[in-house]
């Protein structure tokens, strides 16, 4: 038996999975680390804590499963996209990593649009420049922390910092690089034009590879720390959404994934760079070699439910502790007590601003329609419904621009473990939802990419067909779908009616 390790460097923790040569998950570990929010809209982390958590998780995984490390044949990497890790000439971290959900770079986005032009940026990258992308973060560092900026020698995406720690080598993949604002998505390589006009040295960035290509090998130093033998190949891997899509078998048209992680993502496969002319959705390179994907991203999906748990769910947290249960389980049971539509209570999930379909870092979360009849059950369910409405936004845009419709919507992520939430999604979107037998998400996708790239598995399309199967199906309830269709119209109007107020509020604080 041969084994593959998949590593997913998430926003709240790093997950490592061990997969055997038959595609079976033999074990997994998760190690957490803190999110630092020094100011409203800021989000950063210490990359050294990522590495410590990764090394600990891998070592524990090997110990937990009891496998012979000599049987490990490959390592796949995935993780949170868009973040910026700045290294000096000795490859030491210069500044906390600025994350995907950080919103501090609105001025730098304007600066980039002025230098290059909105239309030209869109033509090259297939996306508008956004606050979460890497390019404006580099300019922010230049504009605000020049003493640090002058010492920059390398800029890495989060998972690629872990690659460096594991191998001592620099590399990235086309799917993750697509979300930097510095990448030619059609040509699948760095844009020399953008780098030159922004006066950013190309040498700062690693070489780009297709996701299944071997980029480097485990170093002797990493072997001592993790237990993975030196010389084990590491493939390029992918950004978390592309890897998660591989873990959901999104390798052909008419199969769509919906991820309910910290962020919420609707992900559709494309044979070509299929672009939303209005720039409301992302077009990135896929982890399937020489393919692309269209993606709608909302910044706070499961993150909204986590906020609700932490701020308004203290009673449920304490109850869960007494009963030995997950607090989310209790909150979901509470949500099930409220009717579809929550008697007119609507939640806008813009707790970290928003990305798709509204590129608005100043957008805020809202409970609309509170009355004396409103209970905590209503509020809990409205969070699940509000996130689902936000995901419906992306599905509707995909239909509008002519992408082949999904006949099979595959739900994953932490929120996808809730049958109630899956049913709400089916009712709101009006499409059948399925859950697969695999629940390991991007980490599993990273392992499949590594297995395919090292020859343990066949090509990635065949690999997904071999190992993935449906566990649960959720069919839309026509009556509830009718209720939700009416509410959805109000949901969409709320943002447009509040947009100016969001902007005015942002200028006050």
Order of alpha helices (4+ residues) and beta strands (2+ residues): beta-beta-beta-beta-alpha-beta-beta-beta-alpha-alpha-alpha-alpha-beta-alpha-beta-alpha-beta-beta-alpha-beta-beta-alpha-beta-beta-alpha-beta-beta-beta-beta-alpha-alpha-alpha-beta-beta-alpha-beta-alpha-beta-alpha-alpha-beta-alpha
